[in-house]
Amino acid sequence: MTDFVKVAKASEIESGQAKLVNVKGKEIALFNVDGQFFALDNTCTHQGGPLAEGDISGHEVTCPWHGATFNIQTGEVLGPPAHAAVARYSVRVTETDIEVEV
């Protein structure tokens, strides 16, 4: 069963930044893109790099280890060396709180 879980305050993550959150034993990268929040599995599907530490450009994040790129909105792979998408989680903002469905 999935639930929305409060993970952060919207004010904690500046636009163009990410934050690592732990939810029910999962490491999730939480991204702010122009005031919209998105959540992906933090682990790159290539060799496990931390996506929350990656470079963000628009709706793309680049893994800091080997340069694989992913769509922040969908988790889809945009560039190698990764070949598989990362899991995406639903996000909602309630007043000032960010919640992720896990």
TITI-849878 format. One record per residue: residue number from 1; residue in three letters; x, z, y of N, C-alpha, C in turn. Coordinates in nm, 2 decimals, padded with zeros to 4 digits. Layout:
<recs>
<NUM,ALA,<X,Z,Y>,<X,Z,Y>,<X,Z,Y>>
...
</recs>
This chain:
<recs>
<1,MET,<00.08,00.00,-00.12>,<00.00,00.00,00.00>,<00.09,00.00,00.12>>
<2,THR,<00.05,-00.08,00.22>,<00.13,-00.09,00.34>,<00.06,-00.02,00.45>>
<3,ASP,<00.14,00.04,00.55>,<00.08,00.11,00.66>,<00.17,00.07,00.78>>
<4,PHE,<00.11,00.08,00.90>,<00.19,00.07,01.02>,<00.25,00.20,01.05>>
<5,VAL,<00.38,00.20,01.07>,<00.46,00.32,01.10>,<00.53,00.31,01.23>>
<6,LYS,<00.51,00.42,01.31>,<00.58,00.42,01.44>,<00.73,00.42,01.42>>
<7,VAL,<00.80,00.33,01.49>,<00.95,00.32,01.47>,<01.03,00.34,01.60>>
<8,ALA,<00.96,00.31,01.71>,<01.04,00.32,01.84>,<00.94,00.32,01.96>>
<9,LYS,<00.99,00.35,02.07>,<00.92,00.33,02.20>,<00.96,00.19,02.25>>
<10,ALA,<00.87,00.12,02.31>,<00.89,-00.02,02.36>,<01.01,-00.01,02.47>>
<11,SER,<01.02,00.10,02.54>,<01.12,00.11,02.64>,<01.26,00.13,02.59>>
<12,GLU,<01.27,00.15,02.46>,<01.40,00.17,02.40>,<01.48,00.04,02.37>>
<13,ILE,<01.41,-00.07,02.37>,<01.48,-00.20,02.34>,<01.46,-00.29,02.45>>
<14,GLU,<01.57,-00.33,02.52>,<01.57,-00.42,02.63>,<01.54,-00.56,02.57>>
<15,SER,<01.49,-00.65,02.65>,<01.47,-00.79,02.61>,<01.60,-00.85,02.58>>
<16,GLY,<01.61,-00.92,02.46>,<01.73,-00.99,02.42>,<01.82,-00.89,02.33>>
<17,GLN,<01.76,-00.78,02.30>,<01.84,-00.68,02.22>,<01.77,-00.65,02.09>>
<18,ALA,<01.84,-00.58,02.00>,<01.78,-00.54,01.87>,<01.81,-00.39,01.85>>
<19,LYS,<01.74,-00.33,01.76>,<01.76,-00.19,01.72>,<01.74,-00.18,01.57>>
<20,LEU,<01.83,-00.11,01.51>,<01.81,-00.08,01.36>,<01.72,00.04,01.35>>
<21,VAL,<01.62,00.03,01.26>,<01.53,00.14,01.23>,<01.52,00.15,01.08>>
<22,ASN,<01.50,00.27,01.03>,<01.48,00.30,00.89>,<01.33,00.34,00.87>>
<23,VAL,<01.27,00.26,00.78>,<01.12,00.28,00.75>,<01.10,00.29,00.60>>
<24,LYS,<01.06,00.40,00.55>,<01.03,00.41,00.41>,<01.15,00.36,00.32>>
<25,GLY,<01.27,00.40,00.36>,<01.39,00.36,00.29>,<01.44,00.22,00.31>>
<26,LYS,<01.38,00.15,00.40>,<01.42,00.01,00.43>,<01.49,00.00,00.57>>
<27,GLU,<01.60,-00.07,00.57>,<01.66,-00.09,00.70>,<01.60,-00.22,00.76>>
<28,ILE,<01.54,-00.20,00.88>,<01.47,-00.31,00.95>,<01.53,-00.33,01.09>>
<29,ALA,<01.56,-00.46,01.12>,<01.61,-00.50,01.25>,<01.49,-00.53,01.34>>
<30,LEU,<01.47,-00.45,01.45>,<01.36,-00.47,01.54>,<01.41,-00.54,01.67>>
<31,PHE,<01.35,-00.65,01.70>,<01.40,-00.74,01.81>,<01.30,-00.74,01.92>>
<32,ASN,<01.35,-00.75,02.05>,<01.27,-00.77,02.17>,<01.31,-00.91,02.22>>
<33,VAL,<01.21,-01.00,02.22>,<01.23,-01.13,02.28>,<01.13,-01.15,02.39>>
<34,ASP,<01.18,-01.14,02.51>,<01.09,-01.16,02.63>,<00.97,-01.07,02.62>>
<35,GLY,<00.98,-00.94,02.58>,<00.87,-00.85,02.57>,<00.79,-00.85,02.45>>
<36,GLN,<00.82,-00.95,02.36>,<00.75,-00.95,02.23>,<00.84,-00.89,02.12>>
<37,PHE,<00.79,-00.82,02.03>,<00.87,-00.75,01.93>,<00.85,-00.81,01.79>>
<38,PHE,<00.96,-00.82,01.72>,<00.96,-00.88,01.59>,<01.05,-00.79,01.50>>
<39,ALA,<01.02,-00.79,01.37>,<01.09,-00.71,01.27>,<01.13,-00.80,01.15>>
<40,LEU,<01.26,-00.79,01.12>,<01.31,-00.86,01.00>,<01.39,-00.76,00.91>>
<41,ASP,<01.40,-00.79,00.79>,<01.50,-00.71,00.70>,<01.63,-00.72,00.77>>
<42,ASN,<01.70,-00.61,00.78>,<01.83,-00.61,00.85>,<01.94,-00.67,00.77>>
<43,THR,<01.92,-00.70,00.64>,<02.03,-00.75,00.56>,<02.03,-00.90,00.55>>
<44,CYS,<02.14,-00.97,00.60>,<02.15,-01.11,00.58>,<02.15,-01.15,00.44>>
<45,THR,<02.08,-01.26,00.40>,<02.07,-01.30,00.26>,<02.20,-01.37,00.21>>
<46,HIS,<02.30,-01.39,00.30>,<02.42,-01.45,00.25>,<02.51,-01.35,00.18>>
<47,GLN,<02.56,-01.25,00.26>,<02.64,-01.14,00.20>,<02.61,-01.01,00.26>>
<48,GLY,<02.49,-00.99,00.31>,<02.45,-00.85,00.35>,<02.48,-00.81,00.49>>
<49,GLY,<02.52,-00.90,00.57>,<02.56,-00.86,00.71>,<02.44,-00.80,00.78>>
<50,PRO,<02.47,-00.71,00.88>,<02.37,-00.64,00.96>,<02.31,-00.72,01.07>>
<51,LEU,<02.19,-00.77,01.05>,<02.13,-00.86,01.16>,<02.10,-00.79,01.29>>
<52,ALA,<02.08,-00.66,01.28>,<02.05,-00.59,01.41>,<02.18,-00.59,01.50>>
<53,GLU,<02.29,-00.62,01.44>,<02.42,-00.62,01.52>,<02.45,-00.77,01.56>>
<54,GLY,<02.37,-00.86,01.52>,<02.40,-01.00,01.55>,<02.37,-01.05,01.69>>
<55,ASP,<02.42,-01.16,01.73>,<02.39,-01.22,01.86>,<02.26,-01.28,01.86>>
<56,ILE,<02.18,-01.26,01.97>,<02.05,-01.31,01.99>,<02.05,-01.41,02.10>>
<57,SER,<01.99,-01.52,02.06>,<01.97,-01.63,02.16>,<01.83,-01.69,02.15>>
<58,GLY,<01.74,-01.66,02.24>,<01.60,-01.70,02.23>,<01.54,-01.63,02.11>>
<59,HIS,<01.48,-01.71,02.02>,<01.42,-01.66,01.90>,<01.51,-01.67,01.78>>
<60,GLU,<01.65,-01.68,01.80>,<01.74,-01.69,01.69>,<01.84,-01.57,01.69>>
<61,VAL,<01.87,-01.52,01.57>,<01.98,-01.42,01.56>,<02.08,-01.48,01.46>>
<62,THR,<02.21,-01.45,01.50>,<02.32,-01.50,01.42>,<02.39,-01.38,01.36>>
<63,CYS,<02.40,-01.38,01.23>,<02.47,-01.27,01.15>,<02.61,-01.26,01.20>>
<64,PRO,<02.65,-01.13,01.23>,<02.79,-01.11,01.28>,<02.90,-01.13,01.18>>
<65,TRP,<02.86,-01.14,01.05>,<02.97,-01.15,00.95>,<03.01,-01.29,00.93>>
<66,HIS,<02.92,-01.39,00.90>,<02.96,-01.52,00.86>,<02.88,-01.63,00.94>>
<67,GLY,<02.80,-01.59,01.04>,<02.74,-01.69,01.13>,<02.61,-01.75,01.08>>
<68,ALA,<02.55,-01.70,00.97>,<02.42,-01.76,00.94>,<02.32,-01.73,01.05>>
<69,THR,<02.23,-01.82,01.07>,<02.13,-01.80,01.18>,<01.99,-01.80,01.12>>
<70,PHE,<01.90,-01.71,01.18>,<01.77,-01.69,01.13>,<01.67,-01.70,01.25>>
<71,ASN,<01.55,-01.74,01.22>,<01.44,-01.74,01.32>,<01.39,-01.59,01.33>>
<72,ILE,<01.39,-01.53,01.44>,<01.35,-01.39,01.46>,<01.20,-01.38,01.44>>
<73,GLN,<01.12,-01.48,01.46>,<00.98,-01.47,01.45>,<00.93,-01.48,01.30>>
<74,THR,<01.01,-01.56,01.22>,<00.96,-01.59,01.08>,<01.05,-01.54,00.97>>
<75,GLY,<01.18,-01.52,01.01>,<01.28,-01.49,00.91>,<01.34,-01.61,00.84>>
<76,GLU,<01.30,-01.73,00.88>,<01.34,-01.85,00.82>,<01.49,-01.88,00.85>>
<77,VAL,<01.56,-01.93,00.75>,<01.71,-01.97,00.77>,<01.71,-02.09,00.86>>
<78,LEU,<01.79,-02.08,00.97>,<01.81,-02.20,01.06>,<01.95,-02.26,01.04>>
<79,GLY,<02.05,-02.18,00.98>,<02.18,-02.24,00.97>,<02.26,-02.16,00.86>>
<80,PRO,<02.35,-02.24,00.79>,<02.42,-02.18,00.68>,<02.53,-02.08,00.73>>
<81,PRO,<02.58,-02.00,00.64>,<02.59,-02.02,00.50>,<02.47,-01.96,00.42>>
<82,ALA,<02.38,-01.89,00.48>,<02.26,-01.83,00.41>,<02.17,-01.95,00.37>>
<83,HIS,<02.10,-01.93,00.25>,<02.01,-02.03,00.21>,<01.87,-01.98,00.19>>
<84,ALA,<01.85,-01.84,00.19>,<01.72,-01.78,00.17>,<01.68,-01.71,00.30>>
<85,ALA,<01.55,-01.71,00.32>,<01.49,-01.64,00.44>,<01.51,-01.49,00.42>>
<86,VAL,<01.50,-01.41,00.53>,<01.49,-01.27,00.52>,<01.34,-01.23,00.54>>
<87,ALA,<01.31,-01.11,00.48>,<01.17,-01.06,00.49>,<01.13,-01.04,00.64>>
<88,ARG,<01.01,-01.07,00.67>,<00.95,-01.05,00.80>,<00.85,-00.94,00.79>>
<89,TYR,<00.84,-00.85,00.89>,<00.74,-00.75,00.89>,<00.65,-00.76,01.01>>
<90,SER,<00.52,-00.73,00.99>,<00.42,-00.74,01.11>,<00.45,-00.62,01.20>>
<91,VAL,<00.44,-00.65,01.33>,<00.47,-00.55,01.44>,<00.35,-00.54,01.53>>
<92,ARG,<00.32,-00.42,01.57>,<00.22,-00.41,01.68>,<00.27,-00.31,01.78>>
<93,VAL,<00.22,-00.32,01.90>,<00.26,-00.23,02.01>,<00.13,-00.16,02.05>>
<94,THR,<00.12,-00.03,02.04>,<00.01,00.05,02.08>,<00.05,00.14,02.20>>
<95,GLU,<00.00,00.10,02.31>,<00.04,00.17,02.44>,<00.19,00.15,02.46>>
<96,THR,<00.27,00.26,02.43>,<00.42,00.25,02.45>,<00.49,00.25,02.32>>
<97,ASP,<00.42,00.26,02.20>,<00.49,00.27,02.07>,<00.49,00.14,02.00>>
<98,ILE,<00.60,00.12,01.93>,<00.62,00.00,01.84>,<00.59,00.05,01.70>>
<99,GLU,<00.51,-00.02,01.63>,<00.48,00.01,01.49>,<00.51,-00.11,01.40>>
<100,VAL,<00.56,-00.08,01.28>,<00.60,-00.19,01.19>,<00.52,-00.16,01.06>>
<101,GLU,<00.46,-00.27,01.00>,<00.38,-00.26,00.88>,<00.48,-00.27,00.76>>
<102,VAL,<00.49,-00.16,00.69>,<00.57,-00.15,00.57>,<00.49,-00.10,00.45>>
</recs>
